[in-house]
Every structure is written in C-alpha cells, then in structure tokens.
Amino acid sequence: MATVIGAPQGRYAALESQPGLLQEMIRKDPASYKEEFEDRFFKFQQRIKLFDFNTALHRNDIHAVLDLVTFLSGVAAFYPEHAKEFAKQLSDVLKENGPGLDNEIRLSFVKALVTLRNKKVITDSEVFDLFFDLVRCEDKNLRKFILGALISFIKQLSQKCPNKKYESNLQNLVISRLKDSRAVVARIAQLVLIDAFRKKYWRVAKIANAIAECVFHKVPRLQVVAMRFFLGSLAEEEGLSDDSDEEEEHQEQQKNLKEVMNAFKAAKKTKKRIKNLEKTKKLLTKDQKAKKESRSKFCNLEALNMLFDPQTFCDRLFGLLEGRKNEKFIVRLQQIALCARIIGVHRLQVLGFYSFMHRYLQPKQREVTRLLLYVAQACHELVPPDYVQDVVRVIANNFVTDRNTPEGMTVGINAIREIFTNCPFAATEELLRELSEFKSYKNKNVSMAARGLISIFRTINPKLLAKKDRGRPTVDVEENLIGGPLEFGKGKTVDYVPGAEVLPDETDEEAADDGTDEDSDSEWETVAHDDDEVDVDEEIDENDDEFEDVDESDEEMDDEDEEGWVTASDEEEESDEDADEEEEGEEDADGEEDSVEPVEKEKPKKLTRAQYKVQRRALRSKNNEVNVEKAKMISETRILTDADFKKIRVHQLKKRLGAIDSRKRTNADFKLEEELESKKARKDGGDGLTKLNDIVHFYKKLKTSKEEKIRQAQEGKESRDTFTKPKKNGPHVGRNNKELAKHKPHSMVRQKVRGKNRQRSFRDRQKSLRNYLLRQAGRKPGNM
C-alpha cells in the first residue's frame, strides 16, 4: 500500500505559514534552521529563472516572489555563502530586465539590496552604480526611494567612515554621473550632491565646484537648479529677517502644545482624546521639522566662497549671458543674479557686465527692481568709477525724472544710494547735488529717499554735498576724514586700534597707584581739577554746536556785530582770572604789606564768529592728533582683552552719536539713523550685499487697489470664525431647537408646550384623549 505524505504538522507547519516567525528563529539559531533557509532560497532561484522567459507575472506569483525576497534579505547575512549569491542574482536581474519588471517587484529588489548593503554583503560602489542605472526606469516611486537611499548612505558614511579615500572615491563616482548623457541620471546626481552639501555630509570645495559646473549644463532645468542653489532663497535676497519670525513661531508652537496638554489633563482620558493628542503632537513636530529643513537648505555664501577660480567662472557665465538670445527670461534673470552675486562677493573685474545692464534699466522692464538690485550688488570699491558713473547716469535719466511716477523715482534714488554705498568713488558733486534737491519734493517717499542719500554722504564724503546739507560732523566722522577723502585705488589702513585712547596707559596707571598713598584731600583736589577741565570742554562743545546751528543768513552779519561778539568761554576765563587774582591778593595781605600798587590788567580780545570757528577747529584737530598718538602707543605696548574691546566699542558709539543728542531731530531723522545703523550691522555680518528691501523701501504706505481691498475684506470674513463658538467636527453637524430644548429647565419651555396644546386642532385633541383613556384602562392605543 502506498504511503500518503501529509502536510507538515507541528512547529514546521507554523514556520511554513509564518515567515516572520521563521526569521526570528533563524536569528536565534542560524545553524539549526539552515535547511529551511536553503529550501526557501531554492524556491527563489526557481522563480528567478522565469524572468528569463517572461518578466510579466501573474498577481499571485508576484506576492509569492515578494514574500521570498523579503524573507531572504532579512536573514541572508547569517549564511555568507548564500548571501553573496542572492545579492548577485538580484543585481543581475535588475541590470538585465530592470525596465521590464513589475513596479512592485523592482522596488522590492531594490529594498532587498539596501538591506544587504546595510549588512555589508554588497559594497557601496556597486549599489551606487546599480541605482544610477535604475534611475532610467520610468517609475516615480522608485526614483524617490533611490534618492532617499543614496542620501542615507552618504549620511552613514560621513558619520562612521574614517577612510577619507574611500569617501572621496564615492564622491568622484557621483560627480562623474553629472556628465551622463541621460538627463534624469544627471539630475539625480545633482540632487544628491546638493542635498549632501546642504546637510553638511559632503560640504567640501570639490562638491561645490561640481555643482557649479551644472550652471553650464546643456539641460536648462539643471542650470536653474544649480543657480538657485548658489543664489539661495528669495526671502534672503529680499532682506527679510527671519530671526524674530522664528522666535514668534517657536513661542506659538509652545503655546499651542501647552494648551493641548492642559486640555488633555483636565478632561477625561478617553481613547479618542488620547488619539487626538498624539495626532496634534505629530503635526506640531512635523511643522517644526519642515521649517528647520527649509532654513538649512540655503548655504549659498559658503558655496560661493569655495569656488576654485571665481574670475574664470564669472567670465564664462557672462559669456553665456551675452551669447544666448533665445533663453527664457527667468533663466536669463538668474544668470544675471548669479553673475552679480559672485562679482560682489569676490570683488571681481567683469567690466562688460555694467554696460550690458544698461538695456535692462528701464521703468517698464519686467522685474526691474531685481535688476537694479543686481546692479547694486555688482558694484564694489575696486570697480573703476567711470563704469559705475555711466550706470548711475542711466538710472538717473530713466527713473529720477518728473515725468516718472513717485514710486519709480523712489526706487531709482534708492538704487543710486546703494550703488554709491558700495562704490563711493563714483559719486560726483554735480549729480549728488542734483539728487539732493529732491529732499523737498512733494512726495514723502521721494524726499525721504533723497535724505537717505544725504545721510550716507555725511559720513563718507561730506565735501560733495552742499554746505547746508553737510550737517554737524561727529568726532567719528572727523577722525575718518583726517587723511582726506577716500580715493579710488587708495586703501585706508591704520596701524592702531581706533578708539584705544579710551583705555588707560602706563602713566595713568602709575599715577593712580601713587594717588592711593596720598591723603583724601589731595584726591578730592585732583578730581575737582579734572572735572573743571571736563566742564570747560563740554561748554565749548555746546557753544560750538550753537554756532554751527545758525543758518547761512545769520553768518552774513555786519562787521560791527561780529566785532562785538564775546564768547561764553571768554567770559568764564575772565571770571576765573578775577577769582585767581582775588585769592592771590588775600594771601599777599596775610604775609606782606599793601605797599605794591595793583597792576592794570588788559581786557581779553573779542573774537569774531569766524575766528572762534577757526580756533575751535584747530583745537579739535589737535585733540584728534593727541588721541591718535595715544591709541598708537596703547596698541603697541599692551595686549587688549575682551573687556578692553568692549570699552572701545562703547567709546566709538559715543563718538558716533556725540553731536546727535544736542540737536533737534524729527521722526524721519530717527528712521534714517536706524536704517543706516542696521545696514552697517548687516554689512559687517553675512555677505554684506544689498538686499531688495533696500531698493523697494517706501516710508509712506502706498494706496491699496480695489482688488487688494476686496482680498482684505475676504480675509477678514474668514477670521470672524475665531470669535464664534466652535462647532463639532464633520459636515452638517449641529443641534436644532428640539435637541437644545432637552437640556433646558422645564420652567424655560413650559410656556411653549402649553402654547402648542392650544394650537392643536380638534381632531388631534380627540386622538390624544382617546389614547389617554385607553392607556388608563390598560389597553394598547390603536389607530382610529
């Protein structure tokens, strides 16, 4: 009698039906379950042979293959001899029949290779080569997975791989794929390099220059991506500060999370509320992570500084800009932006760029504000003034005219101001005085833009301004102008730390040490003497400020009035001399006889206004020279600490604001000063380039159009829901009056019920009475 082989029973049947359980058992004891593994591996090999004849499988066969691949990739590492063969078979199938495979099978094979790579069964270079070849398959999910897997591999290598040579070989492999004839392969390689650079996995000069070569790629899409990488975000270009916004967003998120947690603590712990709490936490975390990633995406300044030869790169880019005529305007605009950015950051000489930009500087030109911004960014102090003067003259002729709109005039003056800030040597006295006349223009935006230009040149080169526009120079400005105005090609260097005169030198320290041994009377006498000198200097400063505030009409006084003018300082000197002579007379009276006749003292000469100003200027220049000598001596003889530099910064700030506190200022003056200080601070930190907000800066709010008013009204209607009682979730959710009446006290609805009874018809009352009587008799009410 033939024996009948039944189905496997016991634990073998459980392992056969549960691959996950078999995986767990193999991990615990690989040797004992080697036969089960080999059995499944044999089944996989038989299935793989079918792909040589037909890559399209039935749906049931696909699920069987997926289960086998998932099982084998999880435990193949415990059997090295089979793992190598398994990885080779997967790679061969993907290379030969990759495009023809089913999407699910192809993706499962790729995931299995990732698992084998993580367990070091297959090398990184093999996986990278295979994945770049698979990118040609028209499968969006596969490309997305491959991109994420490659970035994950690079992250692991950057954190764990100490072998820099091996990492460099992988970098060369990815860079070589940028030259692939298939655009999709080059694009994936470009995205991998950009993401690796942004996330600081491969932030090296070789990667930055490889991305820079994509600017000259034949595929326009790759050009745009590479240029956007170097240019950064639009918000950064516009000059919008994200620090305060980030703090507000963080506080708002913390507030929302706190409210949710407090509401959860106070309410009853149900499954639904616990689920909603976890959902809210995930949403807040996801939003915060997305914002953090978006902020870390743009590292354009560091990439620009890593260029090997920026001059050659910029010349090639400008040649590309000049040669091509049929490109889209967006591509051309980004090429102009990148060229200007590199010129400004590296102080390059691309003189043809400025004449090339003349054609775009028209009020009706598309994106004209950004073009003006790029011109201002490309100007720096090493550009010959002739080229910059031509650009400024074109802007002045096209924008700063009465036939133009006030907004166009404001933008033109702001652009000229930013150009002169970057290249002050290009300013001419004639043009500057013409633009200064707009400070009294009827439109406030135009007048404030002109005043901003004047305020810039008060600190750079006041001699170019008219006498009435120069203002009162501060000590800081006078020190800067000691060597004369700046000239093109002549750098201004100092051999000392400016402001170091505020620190005590060795003689001051020795005097302070000697003074500690003296009695308290001598100390008080010394302090009083110093205070007298300070008071006299302060009074002279105040008097000088009063003199300089006088208009030109007051300066043209008669000679008789000028001769009769006596300064306050002279009166104080006379009173001081009288007091000294009285003290000397008292001493002589105590010690000697009054035999000597008093000598007639000469009256001090009266100074005219012009003489006083000359004397005061000489005194100031002498004081400045003394301060410079003291600063040199301190800088050469001592090592400055952090506390010393802090004192110097405070002293420099006081000198800068020395003459501001004593004069009357309007709100417009405050705005201009704050704007100037913010620009200086921004130029010291970061790339120091002009931002779009500096060009499109209007002090007066523009009138809103009809479309904007309608949009604001619609936004207001949407925000009204925040002041109403929140409704339940879901469509058509609410409670009618009948439901609301159930929760009201009977005293509130009693009158309504009585009214309903009076409004019933005779037939309704008859039916109600009959049903009542039947219920009283113990019978079931029926229909009449």
VEXKOL-882452 format. One record per residue (C-alpha): x, y, z; residue in three letters. Coordinates in steps of 0.001 Angstrom, whole numbers, padded with zeros to 6 digits, always signed. Layout:
<pts>
XYZALA
...
</pts>
This chain:
<pts>
+000000+000000+000000MET
+001443+003340-000985ALA
+002188+005799+001762THR
+000473+009115+001653VAL
+002642+012139+002542ILE
+000560+014593+004516GLY
+001068+018261+005049ALA
+003719+019288+007576PRO
+002436+019361+011100GLN
+003551+020818+014418GLY
+006144+023589+014508ARG
+007101+023011+010867TYR
+003597+023878+009770ALA
+003708+027062+011879ALA
+007075+028077+010419LEU
+005847+027378+006907GLU
+002842+029642+007276SER
+004604+032381+009266GLN
+007814+033635+007591PRO
+008315+036239+010305GLY
+008464+033549+012980LEU
+010990+031610+010917LEU
+013133+034741+010579GLN
+013141+035157+014339GLU
+014153+031537+014870MET
+016979+031809+012327ILE
+018333+034910+014072ARG
+018445+032997+017346LYS
+019984+029814+015947ASP
+021095+030035+012278PRO
+022706+026606+012148ALA
+019590+024711+013233SER
+017374+026283+010621TYR
+019765+026229+007685LYS
+017677+023638+005828GLU
+014568+025814+006000GLU
+016561+028722+004650PHE
+018036+026704+001800GLU
+014588+025401+000923ASP
+013234+028904+000522ARG
+016364+030040-001294PHE
+015893+027209-003777PHE
+012305+028296-004394LYS
+013519+031838-005037PHE
+016071+030623-007594GLN
+013393+028699-009446GLN
+011185+031767-009542ARG
+014050+033932-010783ILE
+014635+031673-013769LYS
+011146+032548-015006LEU
+012251+036141-015592PHE
+014479+034947-018427ASP
+011377+033928-020380PHE
+008694+036341-019143ASN
+009053+039343-016866THR
+005295+039805-016538ALA
+003992+037515-013780LEU
+000537+036716-012502HIS
-000661+038607-009461ARG
-000437+035537-007217ASN
+003100+034811-008387ASP
+004110+038409-007630ILE
+003043+038064-003984HIS
+004985+034825-003647ALA
+008145+036448-005022VAL
+007742+039468-002751LEU
+007431+037253+000330ASP
+010524+035238-000616LEU
+012644+038359-001292VAL
+011610+039988+001992THR
+012385+036809+003951PHE
+015746+036109+002329LEU
+017011+039720+002567SER
+016339+039718+006307GLY
+018324+036570+007188VAL
+020748+036054+004279ALA
+023564+037706+006234ALA
+023696+034679+008599PHE
+024743+032493+005642TYR
+027529+034413+003831PRO
+027963+031903+001006GLU
+024275+032174+000072HIS
+024094+035930+000735ALA
+026661+036752-001953LYS
+024838+034621-004484GLU
+021487+036125-003512PHE
+022786+039686-003950ALA
+024382+038798-007308LYS
+021152+037314-008625GLN
+019157+040411-007605LEU
+021698+042724-009252SER
+021780+040682-012472ASP
+018003+040676-012794VAL
+017800+044434-012224LEU
+020568+045153-014734LYS
+019223+042914-017483GLU
+015449+043160-017024ASN
+015060+046212-014778GLY
+012823+048364-017013PRO
+010581+045418-017888GLY
+009903+044215-014341LEU
+006732+044898-012441ASP
+006965+048072-010344ASN
+006377+046255-007045GLU
+008927+043522-007773ILE
+011549+046030-008921ARG
+011058+048156-005805LEU
+011223+045078-003530SER
+014508+044001-005172PHE
+015947+047476-004591VAL
+014869+047430-000940LYS
+016456+043993-000531ALA
+019745+045344-001906LEU
+019586+048232+000583VAL
+019159+045725+003403THR
+022085+043640+002152LEU
+024216+046776+001823ARG
+023451+047750+005435ASN
+024656+044298+006493LYS
+027831+044738+004407LYS
+027023+041917+001999VAL
+027428+044237-001005ILE
+029717+047282-001328THR
+028650+050909-001634ASP
+030181+051441-005051SER
+028223+048515-006504GLU
+024979+049822-005044VAL
+025653+053376-006289PHE
+026366+052148-009844ASP
+023289+049946-009920LEU
+020974+052604-008514PHE
+022085+055232-011016PHE
+021404+052738-013811ASP
+017921+052045-012442LEU
+017027+055735-012466VAL
+016306+055426-016184ARG
+013202+053357-015363CYS
+010043+055446-015616GLU
+008915+054841-012058ASP
+008419+057885-009844LYS
+008278+055917-006581ASN
+011470+054058-007463LEU
+013374+057286-008217ARG
+012186+058854-004991LYS
+013284+055809-002993PHE
+016681+055673-004716ILE
+017318+059369-003995LEU
+016496+058929-000307GLY
+018581+055744-000076ALA
+021657+057393-001612LEU
+021393+060328+000786ILE
+021040+057899+003694SER
+024176+056010+002587PHE
+026142+059253+002397ILE
+024946+060237+005869LYS
+026126+056936+007331GLN
+029478+057223+005593LEU
+030065+060782+006819SER
+029330+059767+010406GLN
+031095+056404+010577LYS
+033599+056153+007736CYS
+037141+057140+008832PRO
+038568+056247+005394ASN
+038612+059555+003525LYS
+039998+057955+000393LYS
+037026+055597+000139TYR
+034650+058515+000669GLU
+036496+060520-001986SER
+036079+057666-004482ASN
+032321+057688-003907LEU
+032270+061457-004419GLN
+034074+061050-007729ASN
+031586+058356-008728LEU
+028598+060633-008117VAL
+030324+063606-009797ILE
+031036+061509-012884SER
+027306+060846-013217ARG
+026732+064566-013768LEU
+028167+064106-017275LYS
+025789+061269-018150ASP
+024026+061631-021481SER
+020677+060816-019843ARG
+019282+063956-018246ALA
+017425+062107-015493VAL
+020631+060433-014270VAL
+022469+063760-014201ALA
+019561+065345-012340ARG
+019527+062637-009640ILE
+023301+063018-009212ALA
+022906+066783-008920GLN
+020169+066450-006292LEU
+022299+064002-004317VAL
+025266+066398-004278LEU
+023121+069408-003367ILE
+021396+067593-000518ASP
+024696+066213+000778ALA
+026215+069704+000729PHE
+023238+071353+002439ARG
+023083+068775+005229LYS
+026859+069036+005795LYS
+027585+065430+004846TYR
+029890+066430+001972TRP
+030424+070158+002487ARG
+033752+070406+000692VAL
+035053+072551-002160ALA
+035045+069659-004629LYS
+031270+069225-004298ILE
+030601+072973-004575ALA
+032617+073223-007773ASN
+030920+070129-009207ALA
+027550+071780-008661ILE
+028912+074987-010187ALA
+029708+073118-013414GLU
+025990+072322-013728CYS
+025413+076029-014414VAL
+026831+075367-017911PHE
+024929+072113-018484HIS
+023054+071675-021747LYS
+019779+070900-019918VAL
+018132+074160-018767PRO
+016483+072514-015777ARG
+019843+071543-014311LEU
+021116+075075-014908GLN
+018223+076612-012980VAL
+018629+074212-010038VAL
+022368+074896-009793ALA
+021899+078671-009977MET
+019144+078599-007363ARG
+021469+076619-005099PHE
+024077+079390-005216PHE
+021568+082246-005031LEU
+019665+080956-002009GLY
+016107+081766-001026SER
+014057+084676-002311LEU
+013370+085783+001269ALA
+017113+086074+001860GLU
+017504+088079-001347GLU
+014718+090418-000301GLU
+016400+091027+003055GLY
+013549+089786+005229LEU
+014791+088944+008715SER
+013684+085520+009892ASP
+015047+085660+013451ASP
+012053+087384+015020SER
+009659+085275+012942ASP
+011369+082105+014105GLU
+011064+083148+017742GLU
+007392+084019+017339GLU
+006686+080723+015580GLU
+008511+078800+018298HIS
+006571+080600+021036GLN
+003290+079990+019192GLU
+004052+076288+018843GLN
+004936+076003+022513GLN
+001733+077856+023391LYS
-000405+075552+021239ASN
+001221+072437+022667LEU
+000764+073739+026195LYS
-002908+074436+025570GLU
-003431+070948+024178VAL
-001648+069349+027138MET
-003628+071366+029686ASN
-006901+070495+027967ALA
-005924+066823+027964PHE
-005029+066872+031660LYS
-008324+068464+032668ALA
-010537+066219+030522ALA
-011434+062585+030920LYS
-008884+060191+029382LYS
-010737+058530+026538THR
-009265+056675+023562LYS
-010405+059367+021197LYS
-008786+062167+023212ARG
-005536+060231+023543ILE
-005525+059675+019789LYS
-006168+063382+019106ASN
-003343+064340+021473LEU
-000838+062128+019671GLU
-002046+063444+016329LYS
-001571+067071+017441THR
+001928+066334+018740LYS
+002919+064754+015429LYS
+001595+067718+013451LEU
+003495+070258+015568LEU
+006693+068222+015350THR
+006294+067787+011605LYS
+005781+071516+011029ASP
+008771+072411+013176GLN
+010973+069889+011366LYS
+009855+071130+007942ALA
+010641+074755+008867LYS
+014050+073744+010200LYS
+014871+071857+006990GLU
+013750+074778+004835SER
+016012+077140+006785ARG
+019005+074804+006460SER
+018586+074399+002692LYS
+020345+077598+001706PHE
+024079+077818+002283CYS
+024893+079831-000816ASN
+027545+082119+000681LEU
+029762+079266+001823GLU
+029408+077571-001557ALA
+030358+080788-003372LEU
+033462+081163-001235ASN
+034535+077612-002136MET
+034816+078263-005881LEU
+038320+077443-007117PHE
+038537+080197-009762ASP
+035653+082668-009398PRO
+037032+085064-012038GLN
+037089+082398-014749THR
+033709+081086-013662PHE
+032185+084572-013828CYS
+033729+085250-017256ASP
+032239+082005-018579ARG
+028845+082854-017095LEU
+028895+086348-018582PHE
+029886+084920-021957GLY
+026922+082551-021694LEU
+024731+085525-020844LEU
+025906+087526-023844GLU
+025910+084684-026365GLY
+022432+083212-025972ARG
+019480+085259-027187LYS
+016533+082841-027131ASN
+016515+081798-023492GLU
+013579+082256-021166LYS
+013633+085472-019203PHE
+013627+083583-015887ILE
+016828+081738-016825VAL
+018478+084947-018014ARG
+017439+086733-014803LEU
+019032+084054-012645GLN
+022215+084176-014710GLN
+022393+087945-014155ILE
+021742+087447-010440ALA
+024462+084818-010034LEU
+026975+086851-012033CYS
+026310+089939-009902ALA
+026461+087931-006676ARG
+029864+086434-007498ILE
+031239+089816-008600ILE
+030134+091405-005329GLY
+031316+088633-003015VAL
+034758+088122-004621HIS
+035326+091758-005774ARG
+035881+090685-009391LEU
+036572+092737-012505GLN
+033935+091941-015157VAL
+033691+095385-016715LEU
+031458+094373-019613GLY
+028676+093464-017175PHE
+027880+097108-016335TYR
+027413+098254-019939SER
+025434+095081-020631PHE
+022932+096035-017913MET
+022099+099431-019488HIS
+019455+097907-021753ARG
+017509+096497-018782TYR
+017395+099666-016679LEU
+014010+100927-017876GLN
+010989+101676-015644PRO
+008731+099383-017703LYS
+011187+096491-017772GLN
+009943+093242-016267ARG
+011407+092616-012769GLU
+013190+095955-012927VAL
+013591+096197-009138THR
+015555+092957-009042ARG
+017689+094109-011957LEU
+018502+097304-010058LEU
+019382+095149-007078LEU
+021792+093042-009130TYR
+023496+096164-010489VAL
+023988+097452-006947ALA
+025356+094080-005799GLN
+027870+094017-008650ALA
+029320+097420-007685CYS
+032221+097476-005249HIS
+035117+099744-004423GLU
+037523+098064-006885LEU
+035394+098835-009959VAL
+036685+101860-011954PRO
+034437+104856-011232PRO
+033830+105560-014953ASP
+031828+102369-015442TYR
+029746+102948-012328VAL
+029098+106590-013244GLN
+027635+105501-016590ASP
+025245+103105-014824VAL
+024223+105758-012306VAL
+023619+108300-015057ARG
+021369+105827-016913VAL
+019353+105178-013735ILE
+019055+108891-013009ALA
+017897+109721-016544ASN
+015344+106894-016696ASN
+013973+106901-013149PHE
+014690+110146-011314VAL
+012671+112479-013524THR
+009449+114442-013063ASP
+007753+112523-015875ARG
+008098+109311-013885ASN
+005849+108138-011043THR
+006853+108859-007414PRO
+007354+105138-006838GLU
+009733+104912-009797GLY
+011659+107962-008595MET
+011951+106471-005108THR
+013259+103168-006449VAL
+015777+104997-008661GLY
+017159+107150-005821ILE
+017366+104125-003524ASN
+019276+102175-006177ALA
+021715+105073-006681ILE
+022197+105310-002924ARG
+023064+101609-002652GLU
+025459+101857-005600ILE
+027233+104821-004018PHE
+027374+102978-000697THR
+029239+100107-002348ASN
+031321+102331-004632CYS
+031614+105850-003119PRO
+034331+106933-005551PHE
+031825+107069-008414ALA
+029851+109929-006856ALA
+030248+113342-008466THR
+029438+116673-006888GLU
+027132+117732-009707GLU
+024967+114596-009687LEU
+024853+114392-005920LEU
+023651+117957-005533ARG
+021002+117412-008193GLU
+019675+114401-006330LEU
+019850+116239-003008SER
+017365+118802-004293GLU
+014654+116129-004164PHE
+014692+116293-000354LYS
+011973+118976-000613SER
+009878+117045-003153TYR
+006136+116959-002528LYS
+006025+113143-002256ASN
+007326+111860+001063LYS
+008824+108668-000337ASN
+010957+110637-002801VAL
+012021+113208-000227SER
+012978+110558+002330MET
+014978+108644-000273ALA
+016922+111826-001097ALA
+017532+112496+002595ARG
+018814+108957+002987GLY
+021321+109628+000210LEU
+022429+112803+002001ILE
+022834+110994+005317SER
+025083+108390+003669ILE
+027475+111015+002271PHE
+027596+112941+005518ARG
+029698+110074+006863THR
+031532+109109+003644ILE
+032472+112374+001932ASN
+030595+115497+003143PRO
+032501+117824+000800LYS
+030471+116580-002163LEU
+027287+117892-000553LEU
+026102+121456-000464ALA
+027132+123342+002645LYS
+023600+123380+004039LYS
+023346+119570+003697ASP
+026602+118621+005374ARG
+025294+118830+008924GLY
+027395+118880+012047ARG
+030237+116316+011860PRO
+030708+113968+014768THR
+034067+113081+016269VAL
+033962+109764+014452ASP
+033482+111454+011067VAL
+036278+113931+011732GLU
+038675+111126+012595GLU
+037779+109300+009389ASN
+038437+112430+007321LEU
+041856+113188+008848ILE
+043717+111691+005886GLY
+041413+113392+003386GLY
+038546+111890+001355PRO
+038770+108365+000007LEU
+040215+107930-003467GLU
+039882+105102-005944PHE
+042686+102569-005670GLY
+043929+104023-002413LYS
+043208+101854+000583GLY
+042829+103352+004019LYS
+044746+101354+006585THR
+045503+102100+010217VAL
+048401+100942+012336ASP
+046469+101124+015586TYR
+043128+100143+017092VAL
+040700+103075+016627PRO
+039208+104105+019950GLY
+042035+102664+022052ALA
+042667+106105+023542GLU
+039842+105456+025997VAL
+041991+102830+027749LEU
+044408+103972+030493PRO
+048096+103888+029608ASP
+051020+103062+031877GLU
+051439+106654+033116THR
+047773+106823+034078ASP
+048034+103526+035943GLU
+051193+104667+037801GLU
+049500+107933+038712ALA
+046521+106002+040002ALA
+048799+103774+042101ASP
+050665+106801+043522ASP
+047416+108514+044273GLY
+046307+105718+046594THR
+049115+106612+049048ASP
+048081+110252+049355GLU
+045504+111617+051730ASP
+041893+112090+050804SER
+042238+115890+050432ASP
+044670+115606+047546SER
+042448+113062+045884GLU
+039471+115399+046042TRP
+041547+118298+044725GLU
+042701+116250+041711THR
+039211+115100+040867VAL
+037871+118638+041115ALA
+040585+119890+038761HIS
+039751+117178+036222ASP
+036093+117949+036464ASP
+036768+121617+035746ASP
+038568+120689+032581GLU
+035764+118411+031504VAL
+033171+121079+032190ASP
+035076+123653+030179VAL
+035367+121264+027251ASP
+031688+120411+027418GLU
+030737+124078+027496GLU
+032937+124768+024491ILE
+031298+121872+022658ASP
+027868+123238+023442GLU
+028808+126707+022298ASN
+030280+125320+019111ASP
+027112+123364+018467ASP
+025075+126509+018890GLU
+027296+128351+016418PHE
+027047+125650+013777GLU
+023276+125502+014016ASP
+022985+129067+012808VAL
+021801+129464+009207ASP
+023847+130970+006452GLU
+021798+134137+006666SER
+022918+134602+010253ASP
+026536+134094+009254GLU
+026373+137079+006893GLU
+026342+139577+009728MET
+027658+143104+009815ASP
+031251+143705+010839ASP
+030136+145759+013814GLU
+028056+142853+015170ASP
+030873+140380+014667GLU
+033366+142621+016464GLU
+031017+142965+019398GLY
+030560+139192+019839TRP
+032057+137746+023030VAL
+032098+134000+023554THR
+030903+132349+026727ALA
+034271+130701+027172SER
+035969+134149+027257ASP
+033596+135315+029984GLU
+034366+132223+032006GLU
+038094+132797+031561GLU
+037675+136392+032779GLU
+035739+135292+035827SER
+038317+132600+036568ASP
+041164+135118+036288GLU
+039355+137535+038626ASP
+038876+134784+041162ALA
+042547+133766+040998ASP
+043701+137365+041457GLU
+041416+137798+044483GLU
+042878+134668+046103GLU
+046442+135868+045430GLU
+045569+139254+046896GLY
+044290+137691+050105GLU
+047481+135660+050502GLU
+049622+138755+049970ASP
+047605+140636+052524ALA
+048303+137995+055172ASP
+052077+137843+054594GLY
+053132+141260+053337GLU
+052213+144942+053473GLU
+049987+146564+050887ASP
+052817+148699+049528SER
+052618+147457+045908VAL
+050147+149231+043706GLU
+047767+146963+041663PRO
+048722+146486+038035VAL
+046102+147264+035447GLU
+045047+144027+033664LYS
+044424+144001+029956GLU
+040963+143149+028703LYS
+040739+139969+026585PRO
+040369+140415+022891LYS
+036925+139874+021489LYS
+036707+137019+018942LEU
+034546+137121+015888THR
+032464+134140+014891ARG
+034863+133159+012106ALA
+037872+133439+014427GLN
+036173+131320+017030TYR
+035377+128625+014491LYS
+038966+128549+013247VAL
+040232+128335+016812GLN
+037787+125586+017648ARG
+038688+123555+014563ARG
+042397+123850+015384ALA
+041688+122671+018927LEU
+039687+119707+017657ARG
+042344+118681+015153SER
+044968+118909+017872LYS
+042859+116754+020184ASN
+042353+114213+017406ASN
+046096+114020+016801GLU
+046718+113538+020521VAL
+044093+110766+020657ASN
+045618+109028+017649VAL
+049088+109116+019195GLU
+047732+107743+022457LYS
+045829+104993+020629ALA
+049010+104034+018741LYS
+051007+103894+021940MET
+048425+101742+023731ILE
+048040+099404+020745SER
+051795+098865+020585GLU
+052541+098459+024291THR
+049762+096229+025647ARG
+047648+093210+024806ILE
+043982+094090+024627LEU
+041448+091875+026392THR
+037758+091319+025698ASP
+036886+093883+028357ALA
+039139+096436+026628ASP
+037467+095861+023271PHE
+034080+096270+024931LYS
+035146+099675+026276LYS
+036440+100625+022827ILE
+033130+099718+021167ARG
+031185+101796+023686VAL
+033568+104716+023190HIS
+033271+104531+019392GLN
+029486+104510+019672LEU
+029574+107610+021865LYS
+031792+109389+019352LYS
+029426+108466+016542ARG
+026442+109805+018442LEU
+028257+112699+020072GLY
+026705+115539+018076ALA
+023306+113935+017621ILE
+021897+114322+021126ASP
+022140+118115+021194SER
+020218+118899+018014ARG
+016510+118702+017318LYS
+015500+115657+015333ARG
+012279+114606+013683THR
+010847+111130+013347ASN
+012269+110989+009843ALA
+015769+111566+011258ASP
+015301+108710+013694PHE
+014168+106415+010873LYS
+017161+107300+008700LEU
+019613+106767+011565GLU
+018121+103400+012486GLU
+018186+102336+008853GLU
+021828+103375+008488LEU
+022860+101515+011648GLU
+021035+098355+010574SER
+022770+098487+007187LYS
+026172+098817+008819LYS
+025462+095890+011125ALA
+024232+093747+008239ARG
+027248+094625+006116LYS
+029618+093604+008908ASP
+027922+090210+009226GLY
+026932+087910+006353GLY
+027699+088501+002699ASP
+027384+092305+003049GLY
+025431+092600-000198LEU
+022489+094861-000908THR
+019018+093419-000353LYS
+015847+094002-002335LEU
+014202+095657+000653ASN
+016795+098440+000423ASP
+015736+099189-003153ILE
+011962+098836-002726VAL
+011737+100802+000506HIS
+008805+103175+000888PHE
+008415+105263+004019TYR
+004812+106131+003288LYS
+002245+103377+002930LYS
+001040+103038-000643LEU
-002636+103266-001533LYS
-004350+099915-001799THR
-006062+098979-005031SER
-009626+097758-005326LYS
-008524+094140-005690GLU
-006409+094344-002533GLU
-009317+095852-000581LYS
-011598+093017-001688ILE
-008972+090448-000717ARG
-008510+092033+002726GLN
-012282+092034+003247ALA
-012463+088351+002381GLN
-009636+087578+004794GLU
-011496+089484+007498GLY
-014630+087409+006919LYS
-012652+084212+007295GLU
-011114+085364+010564SER
-014522+086078+012120ARG
-014974+082402+012876ASP
-012306+082666+015554THR
-014629+084833+017674PHE
-017606+082460+017454THR
-018389+079303+019345LYS
-016617+076329+017745PRO
-018830+073692+016174LYS
-018463+069941+016161LYS
-016276+068278+013584ASN
-017849+066945+010407GLY
-020228+068243+007731PRO
-023807+069228+008590HIS
-023148+068935+012307VAL
-025251+070989+014728GLY
-028198+070883+017133ARG
-031683+072054+016312ASN
-034089+073706+018717ASN
-035712+070395+019626LYS
-032371+068954+020779GLU
-031464+072120+022643LEU
-034821+072077+024450ALA
-033981+068682+026004LYS
-031174+070256+028045HIS
-033167+073292+029185LYS
-035015+073526+032530PRO
-038747+072829+032364HIS
-039536+076357+033532SER
-037999+077704+030286MET
-040018+075514+027909VAL
-043270+075194+029897ARG
-044976+078124+028225GLN
-044044+076862+024797LYS
-045564+073440+025498VAL
-048799+074991+026737ARG
-048970+077125+023609GLY
-048547+074071+021425LYS
-051537+072413+023172ASN
-053755+075413+022455ARG
-052803+075417+018807GLN
-053807+071799+018190ARG
-056866+071000+016082SER
-059994+069354+017436PHE
-059094+066094+015703ARG
-055652+065998+017359ASP
-057141+066636+020772ARG
-059710+063849+020230GLN
-056985+061368+019309LYS
-054862+062359+022273SER
-057787+061986+024695LEU
-058727+058559+023302ARG
-055172+057257+023630ASN
-055013+058568+027173TYR
-058186+056775+028161LEU
-057022+053526+026587LEU
-053743+053669+028485ARG
-055616+054291+031718GLN
-057749+051204+031037ALA
-054653+049088+030415GLY
-055221+048683+026725ARG
-052824+049407+023891LYS
-053667+052595+021951PRO
-054568+051955+018325GLY
-055390+053942+015255ASN
-058847+055415+014917MET
</pts>
